[in-house]
Amino acid sequence: MRTLSLFLFLALFVSACTNAGTDTEGAGEEATSEESTQEESAMDMVYSLEPFSESTDYPDAAIESVSFQNGQFDFEVNNYELAVQTPDAEQKMCANSAKGQHIHVIVDKQPYTAHYEADFEYEIEDGEHYLLSFLSRSYHESLKHQDAHWAKKIMVENNSFSSSEDISGPMMFYSRPKGTYVGSSETEKVMLDFYLINADLGEQYKVKASINGEEHMIDTWQPYYISGLPIGENTIELTLLDAEGNPADIPLNPVSRTFTLKADPAESM
């Protein structure tokens, strides 16, 4: 009887060890499978995002004040020269404005307008709007420190501010790409840039960039080079996501833009 009991005990012990080894092996295979899936997913991507190279910095540049009366914007800009080339423009290998450094003005989801002087005419429809203005390098990259932008929720009457207040919650504004890009120097690498208000990327928020339908997740606020875009029309949609991965319940979210890449006929001659 004791012999039979001992035999049964040993049989159960061996079986348990064998099953434990099998489970461990299965877990390892599952982890390897997940890693392979992630690698295959990355390899399947048509487009790539890489951080923009470090740019000339202007830490003291500031928009001190903004007024808008009778269709005229008046900016007070300190420690930043408009209408000159940013020194590292030639090294950036992306679209650059021949007119130099400027101010971007964005109203709601509209494409930005670029302005190379501190005073200029502008039209805004009567009503409530969200307005962002920021200082831009000549190649359209935004200065992202606090004093380099002016963001307000505004009321407009007769093409003038009737009131303005700080934006209290998180918001995201789309900046680049925009318009038309011509030739390999502008189309091989296209800059993606956006502007955040009251939102830190990382654990709290992320940005989902849908490039012609292909999704890329962004968790660091900085500009990026986009490579692999085809000649012709392209569309990018940016969505600010909350900590749970859902679109943040905020104004103007998401926002999309369609832009065009063109070959330069002179390059094929």
C-alpha positions in Angstrom: 0.0 0.0 0.0 2.8 2.3 0.9 4.6 1.5 -2.3 1.4 2.3 -4.3 1.0 5.7 -2.5 4.6 6.6 -3.0 4.3 5.7 -6.7 1.2 7.9 -7.1 2.9 10.8 -5.3 6.0 10.6 -7.6 3.8 10.4 -10.7 1.8 13.6 -9.6 5.1 15.4 -8.8 6.6 14.6 -12.2 3.4 15.7 -14.0 3.3 19.0 -12.1 6.9 19.8 -12.9 6.3 18.9 -16.6 3.2 21.1 -16.8 5.0 24.0 -15.0 7.8 23.8 -17.6 5.3 23.8 -20.4 3.6 26.9 -19.0 6.8 28.7 -18.7 7.8 27.8 -22.2 4.4 29.0 -23.5 4.8 32.3 -21.7 8.1 32.8 -23.3 6.7 31.9 -26.7 3.9 34.4 -26.1 6.3 37.2 -25.2 8.4 36.5 -28.3 5.3 36.5 -30.4 4.2 39.9 -29.1 7.7 41.3 -29.8 7.6 39.9 -33.3 4.2 41.4 -33.9 5.5 44.8 -32.8 8.5 44.5 -35.0 6.4 43.4 -38.0 4.0 46.3 -37.3 6.9 48.8 -37.4 8.2 47.2 -40.5 4.8 47.5 -42.1 4.7 51.3 -41.6 4.8 53.2 -44.9 5.8 56.5 -43.3 8.4 57.3 -40.6 8.6 60.0 -38.0 11.9 61.1 -36.6 12.6 64.0 -34.2 13.6 67.2 -35.8 17.2 68.2 -35.5 18.0 70.7 -32.7 17.3 74.2 -33.8 18.6 77.7 -33.1 17.1 78.7 -29.8 15.7 82.1 -28.7 14.9 81.6 -25.0 14.3 85.3 -24.4 12.0 85.9 -27.4 8.6 87.0 -26.3 5.2 88.3 -27.5 4.5 90.9 -24.9 1.1 92.0 -26.0 -1.5 91.7 -28.8 -4.3 94.0 -29.8 -6.9 93.7 -32.6 -9.0 96.7 -33.5 -10.8 97.6 -36.7 -9.2 94.7 -38.6 -5.6 95.6 -37.5 -3.4 93.3 -35.4 -0.6 95.0 -33.4 2.0 92.8 -31.8 4.7 93.8 -29.4 7.6 91.4 -29.9 10.8 91.5 -27.9 14.1 89.8 -28.4 13.2 88.3 -31.8 13.8 89.8 -35.2 11.1 89.3 -37.8 11.8 89.0 -41.6 15.3 87.6 -41.3 16.6 84.1 -42.0 17.1 81.7 -39.0 20.8 80.9 -39.1 20.5 77.1 -39.4 17.8 77.2 -42.2 20.1 75.7 -44.8 20.9 72.7 -42.6 17.3 71.8 -42.0 16.6 70.3 -45.4 12.9 71.2 -45.3 10.6 74.0 -46.6 11.9 77.4 -45.6 10.4 80.9 -46.1 12.5 83.2 -48.2 10.9 86.1 -46.2 12.4 84.9 -43.0 11.2 84.6 -39.4 7.6 85.5 -38.7 4.4 85.2 -36.6 1.9 82.4 -37.1 -1.7 83.3 -36.4 -4.2 80.4 -36.0 -8.0 81.0 -35.5 -9.9 77.9 -34.5 -9.1 75.0 -36.9 -8.2 77.3 -39.8 -4.7 77.0 -41.4 -2.3 79.5 -40.0 -1.3 82.7 -41.7 2.3 83.9 -41.6 3.1 87.5 -40.9 6.6 89.1 -41.3 5.8 92.4 -39.6 4.4 93.1 -36.1 1.4 95.1 -37.4 -0.9 93.8 -40.2 -4.5 93.7 -41.4 -6.6 90.7 -40.7 -10.3 89.7 -40.7 -12.1 87.6 -38.1 -15.8 86.8 -38.2 -17.9 88.1 -35.4 -18.4 85.6 -32.6 -16.4 83.4 -30.2 -13.1 82.0 -31.3 -9.9 80.4 -30.0 -6.8 82.4 -31.2 -3.2 81.2 -31.0 -0.2 83.3 -32.2 3.4 82.2 -31.8 6.9 83.2 -33.0 8.2 81.0 -35.9 11.6 80.4 -37.3 12.0 80.9 -41.0 11.4 77.2 -41.7 8.1 77.4 -39.8 9.1 75.7 -36.6 7.4 77.2 -33.6 9.2 78.6 -30.5 7.6 76.5 -27.8 8.5 78.3 -24.5 5.8 80.1 -22.5 6.5 83.7 -23.6 6.8 82.9 -27.3 3.1 82.5 -27.8 -0.2 84.3 -27.1 -3.3 82.1 -26.7 -6.8 83.4 -25.8 -10.5 82.6 -26.1 -11.8 85.8 -27.8 -15.1 87.5 -28.7 -15.0 89.5 -31.9 -17.4 92.3 -32.9 -16.9 94.5 -35.9 -13.4 93.0 -36.6 -12.2 93.9 -33.1 -11.7 92.2 -29.8 -14.7 92.8 -27.6 -13.2 90.5 -24.9 -10.4 88.0 -24.4 -9.6 85.5 -21.6 -6.9 82.9 -21.0 -7.6 79.4 -22.2 -8.0 77.4 -19.0 -8.0 73.8 -20.3 -5.8 71.8 -22.5 -5.9 72.5 -26.3 -3.9 71.5 -29.4 -3.5 73.6 -32.6 -2.3 72.2 -35.9 0.6 74.1 -37.6 2.5 72.2 -40.3 2.5 70.6 -42.9 0.4 73.1 -44.9 0.1 74.2 -48.5 2.3 73.0 -51.3 5.8 71.6 -51.2 7.9 71.5 -54.4 11.1 69.6 -55.2 13.1 66.9 -53.4 14.5 69.4 -50.8 11.0 70.1 -49.6 9.2 66.7 -50.2 11.7 64.1 -49.0 11.3 65.3 -45.4 8.3 67.3 -44.4 8.1 68.9 -40.9 5.2 68.0 -38.6 4.7 70.7 -36.0 1.8 71.5 -33.6 1.2 73.6 -30.5 0.0 72.6 -27.1 -1.7 74.7 -24.5 -2.0 73.5 -20.9 -1.1 69.9 -21.8 2.0 67.8 -21.1 2.7 64.8 -23.3 3.7 61.6 -21.6 1.5 59.8 -19.1 -1.1 62.5 -19.1 -1.6 63.1 -22.8 -0.5 61.7 -26.2 -1.0 62.9 -29.8 -2.2 60.4 -32.4 -1.0 61.5 -35.8 -2.9 59.8 -38.6 -0.8 60.2 -41.8 -2.9 59.2 -44.8 -4.7 56.8 -42.4 -1.6 55.3 -40.9 -1.5 55.9 -37.1 1.6 57.1 -35.2 1.7 57.8 -31.5 3.6 60.9 -30.2 4.5 61.3 -26.5 7.1 64.1 -26.8 6.2 67.7 -27.8 8.7 68.5 -30.5 8.6 68.8 -34.3 9.2 65.7 -36.4 10.4 64.9 -39.9 7.9 62.8 -41.9 9.5 60.6 -44.6 7.9 58.4 -47.2 5.1 60.7 -48.3 4.0 60.3 -51.9 3.8 63.0 -54.5 0.3 64.4 -54.7 -2.3 65.1 -51.9 -1.6 63.9 -48.4 -3.8 64.3 -45.3 -2.8 64.4 -41.6 -5.2 64.3 -38.7 -4.0 65.1 -35.2 -5.9 64.0 -32.1 -5.0 64.8 -28.5 -5.6 61.6 -26.5 -6.2 61.5 -22.7 -4.5 59.1 -20.2 -7.0 56.4 -21.2 -6.2 56.7 -24.8 -9.5 58.4 -25.8 -9.8 61.6 -27.7 -9.6 64.4 -25.2 -13.0 66.2 -24.7 -11.7 69.6 -25.6 -12.5 72.2 -28.3 -11.1 71.8 -31.8 -10.1 68.1 -31.3 -9.2 66.4 -33.7 -8.0 68.7 -36.5 -6.9 67.6 -40.0 -5.1 69.2 -42.9 -4.6 68.2 -46.6 -1.5 69.4 -48.3 0.3 68.7 -51.6 3.7 67.5 -52.7 4.9 68.2 -56.2 8.0 67.1 -58.1 10.2 69.8 -59.6 10.4 69.3 -63.4 13.8 70.8 -63.4 15.2 68.0 -61.2 14.3 65.3 -63.9 16.0 67.1 -66.7 
